[in-house]
Amino acid sequence: MILQVGLGDRAAFSALYDATSAKLFGVCLRVLNNRAEAEDALQNVFVKVWQKASLYSANGYSPMTWLITLARNTAIDKLRTRRDGHVDIDDVHDLSDGAPTPEAEAVASSERAQLNRCLQELEAQKSEAVRRAYLDGDSYQDLAVRYDVPLNTMRTWLRRSLLKLRECLSR
């Protein structure tokens, strides 16, 4: 579907959205912990998908991995903007309930339990580094300083930890 979207196929884009939006919304919501910001981030993700689908190449990764990475990075960018003190005027007057729906909460709870189980299989420092990098938005440089290791060592820690997590989550 991604390749068809890259060719400008609107039906493929609609099908891709229907098939992946719930999962990608969950990723955004987990990083941002704010429903309105997660919805905004999800919209930005699909704008990027439409614009960059022609650049997608498998390189051994599944299309879902590419989409999840795009969603996570978009959400982290939004999180970093929030930390820098930027406030969108529209958010100030937003009185909507930010809580996820019961269905979304049940799915998130199940996925969270599985992810926590897999994170416990990692060494404590590496598990914490993964959480800080991919859930809290800490940069590789910040983590290297925090754990007093060279930057490339931190990258290796995170890469190997992600491979172990992927293996665990696929069981």
N, C-alpha and C positions, 0 to 999 in steps of 0.2 A: 504494500500500500504506500509506503514512504516513497518508493521510486515513482509510482504513479502520481503522487502529490507533487513530486519534483517536476513532473511534466505538465503540471497545472490542472490535474484532474480533480474537479470539485467533489465528485461523488466519492472518490477515494479518500479525499480529505474528510468528508463527512463520516465515512465508515471508520476511518482511523480515529477520529474524535470519539465516536460512539464506543469503540473498542478499548480506548486507553484513557479517556478523561477521568474516570473514577479513580484509577490507580495513580495517575499523575497528580490529581487533586490531593490525594492522601499524602503523597510525597511533599507537596507544597505546604499542606496544612501541618505536617509533622515538623518541618523546618521553621515555619513562621508562627505557628501556634495562634493564628488569627484567621478566622474564616474569610473575612472580607479581603485581607491581603493575599490569602491563598487563592481566592477566586481571581483576583487581579493578576497574580503571578501565573496562574493557569492560562489565562487569556494571552499573556505575553509569550508563554511557551508555544501556544498554537500559532501565534503570529510568526514566531521564529521557525516553527516547523514548516509553515507555508513558504517562508522566504528561503530557508536553507535545506529543504528536502532534497534538492538537486545535488547538494554537496555530500549527502550521506553516502558512505561506503561501508560495507559490513566489517571489514578488517577483523573478522573472527568474533565480533560482538553481535549480539542479537539486536534487532531493531528496538525492542523494549528497553534494552540497556542504554541505547543512544537517547531514547525519549526520557528515561528516568534521569539520566545524567543532565540533560538539557533542563528538565524541571527542577532538579536539585540546585543546579548552578544559578538558575533564574531566581529561585527562592532565596538562596544565600545572598545573591546580590541585593535583593530587596531587604533582607535582614541587615546587611551591612549598612545600607542606606539609612535604615531606621536607627541603628546604633550611632550613626554619625549625627543624629539630631534633626534630620530632614523630616518635616511633617507635611503631608499632603492636606491641603485645606478641606478636601472632601471627607477625609477621615475624621476630622474634628467633630463633624456634625452627624456622624454615622451612629445611629442608636440601635442597629440591628443586633439580634442575638448571634454571637459568634460561636455558639456551641454547635458541634457537628450533629447530624441527624442520628437517631438510634442505629440505623443500618450502617452508616459510616463509622460510628463509634465501635460497633461490633466487629467490623472488618479491621479497623485500626487496632483494636485490642488483640485480635488474633495474630495479626502481623507483628505487632509489638512484642508479644510473648515469644513468637518464633525468633525474632531478631535478637531479643534479650538472651534467649537460650544460646544462640550461636555466638553472641558477643562474649558470653561467659566461658566459651571454649578457648578464647584467645588469652594470651598473657595479660595481666591486669593493666600494665602501662600501655600496651598496644590497643587494648580494648578502649581505654580512656582516650587515647589519641584519635582513634576512629570516631568515637562519639563527638569529640571536640571539633574534628575536621568536618565531618559530614552531617552532624546534627546541630552543632552550635555555630558553625561557620568560621572557626579559627583558621588562619592561614597556615601553610606548611612552615613558613618562617617562624611564626609565633610558636608553633608546636616544637620546632627544633630548639628554640631558645628555652622553652619551658622544660623540655626533657634533657637539655644540655647534650644534644647530639648534632652532628653535621646535617645540613639541609638534605643532602642526598640520602643519608641514612634514614631520615624521617620519611622521605618519599618511598624508600624501599619498605620500611615498616608498614606504611599505609597500603601500598600496592599488595604486598604479601598478605596482609590482614584481610583486604577485600577479596582476594582470591580464596582464602580460607572461608570467609563468610559466604561467598557465592556457592562454594562446595557444600557447606552446611545447609544453606537455605534450599538447595536443590534436592536434599535428601527427603 
